[in-house]
C-alpha cells in the first residue's frame, strides 16, 4: 500500500530518495507547497523563492489562473496524438507567432528537446544547401543534456564522461563577433546562441554582438538560432529576450516558463524556413497536448492581463539599485550582471557558501558558472519581497565574510 504524503516523514522521504532515485542532484530539502513567491518545506518552514524552479514558475507558484486552466482542461481532454488537431495547440501557436515573428511552431516537452529540434532543423536545411551541418556555439554555453545538446554545450566539465562528442559543433568566444566570423567554414549551417547565458554564469549579450551575428548570418547565408529556454517568457523584461536587441532570429527555442511548471517546450521557425520540416521528418508524443497548450494560453493571457512585463521593468531597477549597494558593502562581491530579472552576483570561490547561508535564512537562490549566485525571482515580485530577499542576501554574505577574518 502506498503511503499518503501527509503521513510520510522527512527522514523516510530522504531515505527513499537516496535508495530509489538516481543521485544526479543530491537534494536534501523536501518542498511540499508553494504560493506566489514562497514555498514551504515538509516541516512547515516558509522560504522566499528567488529561483522559481530555475525560471520555470515565472508567474509564481500555484497562480490561480494557471490552476483554473489545469482543472478545466483536465476534465475535458488531457492528451491526443498529434495525428489529430486539438483545439488549443493552433490557438497557442498563433498567439506565440503574434508575439514573436512570422513563422510556425513545433511543440515538445522540454528545453533540451526544443534545442535538439533546432539542431535537426539546421542539419535538415543544411543538407539541402550544399551539405552544411556544422553549428557554431559559444564558449560557456548550455543547451541541454541530450547527446546532441550536450555536444553543443561549451562547458567541457558537463560533457566529461559522455564522449565521444557528437560531431558538428565548434565554439567561439561569447560577445565576440569577429571570433564567430573566423569560425565560419563552407560546412557551417548555423549559429546557436543564448541572448543571456544562464548556466554558464549570467552573461547578457551586447547589442553589438547580437546585431552583429544577425548581419553575419545574412552575409554568409547561414541560420541564426536562439536558445531562449531560460531567458525567454518575460524574464528579461521583454516576452522574448531577443526583442531587447531589435533582431529577428531564424529559429528560437522556448520552454521552462511557457506553461509555468507544466512540462512543455517548443521552437519557432521563421518564414520562409518554416517549410523545411515536412510530415514525418520530426515528431513528439506529448508535444502541444490539449492540457499543455491550455496552460500555456493561460500563461500568456495572465501576462497580458496582469501587466507582468511592466512589473519586471520596475522590479529590475529596484534590484539593480540594491545590488549596487550590496557590492559597495561587501568585499567578496566582485561584480553583478543582469538583464531584467535574470541576475548573477559574482562572489568568487564563496558561491556555494553564500547559497547555503541564504538557505539557512529561508531564501532560495541558485548558482551558475563557477562564481555566481543566481537570482531568478518571480516576475510578479513586489517591492516588499525584493527588500526582504535582499536583506537576507546581505546577511548571508556578511556571515560568509565573518569566517574570513
Secondary structure by P-SEA (a helix, b strand, c coil): cccccccccaaaaaaaaacccccccccccccccccccccccccccccccccccccccccccccaaaaaaaaaaaacccccccccccccaaaaaaaaaaacccbbbbbbccaaaaaaaaaaaaaaaaaaccbbbbbbbbccccccccaaaaaaccccccccccccccccbbbbbcccaaaaaaaccccccbbbbbccccccccccccaaaaaaaaaaaaaabbbbbbccccccccccccccccccccccccbbbbcccccccccccccccccccccccccccccccccccaaaaaaaaaaaaaaaaaaaaaaaaaaaaaaaaaaaaaaaaccccccccccccbbbbbcccaaaaaaaaaaaacbbbbbcccccccccccccccaaaaaaaaaaaaaaaaaaaaaac
